[in-house]
């Protein structure tokens, strides 16, 4: 398997035990909140309106990064 993926076996198996970093956890939390806001608006709100609501709730993000999610 290591030859197929061209990586050491230890690296392959180490990836199974990795914990998500704080950046990943924060993105997942933000994405969940975005989905809730979108669902509450019956799909009418787009990125600018959702971004405005998140800003009012105290989230700090850049609109460009927000659109990438």
Buried (B, 14 or more C-beta within 10 A) or exposed (E): EEEEEEEEEEEEEEEEEEEEEEEEEEBEEBEEBBEEBBEEEEEEBEEEEBBEBBEEEEBEBEEEEBEEE
